[in-house]
Amino acid sequence: IDRKNNALTLITQAEIDELRMPETDVPNLEDMSEIIISVDPAITSNEKSDETGIIVIARDTKAIYLLEDASMKASPEKWVAKIISLYDKYKASCILYEDNQGGKVIEVAIKSTLESKGYNPYAYKLTPIRAVKDKMARFSQIIVGYNNGIVHHTGDKDKYALLERQMTTYTGDKGQKSPDRLDALVHGLNKHLEAMRKPRFKPRFGKEITRKQIDYSRIY
């Protein structure tokens, strides 16, 4: 409960802080099962435009890790360039984006930016997601991950100050501004939580293939 405003919120700052993890304790990127660049894209580009939520979220067999909040208010060309650089930096598995408003426009913007910069657009896996539930219903789904102690915000508290402010103050009231960073977080966390709920494939012979054994540029 947000006792200051006497309103029901998703989570408290204390609950987030309890699960915060030093960067030195985060597993190596090559040991992650999946790394997602989760994007809640802004359709317009002007002073009154929303931010584009951009959150990097990784998962191994035990937990989920927030690695970076790169959200920004910028033109599509600039935020697409940012998610491309993050994809390469983290050797991501996919770019997960909400397509409720932009639809194919978002996909075209990403692919055209890639081509204009000389990149192969098919080397980057684009995964659209359609949000069908209302925001609070979607947001409430991710809280199970925090309640079970498997979602960790990594590094210094300042890294996620704006995101965590949205998490601890958003109540779904009609007068509140759309929480773009939180939207991006929810999309990525829900995808990871869904994957963790599925039974893991166990090969009959040998060990499971890890990220360090896979050349993702040849797969996508």
Secondary structure, 3 states (H helix, E strand, C coil): CECCCCECCCCCHHHHHHCCECHHHCCCHHHCCEEEEEEECCCCCCCCCCCEEEEEEEECCCCEEEEEECCECCCHHHHHHHHHHHHHHHCCCEEEEECCCCCHHHHHHHHHHHHHCCCCHHHCCEEEECCCCCHHHHHHHHHHHHHCCCEEEECCHHHHHHHHHHHHHCCCCCCCCCCHHHHHHHHHHHHHHHHHHCCCCCCCCCCCCCHHHCCHHHHC
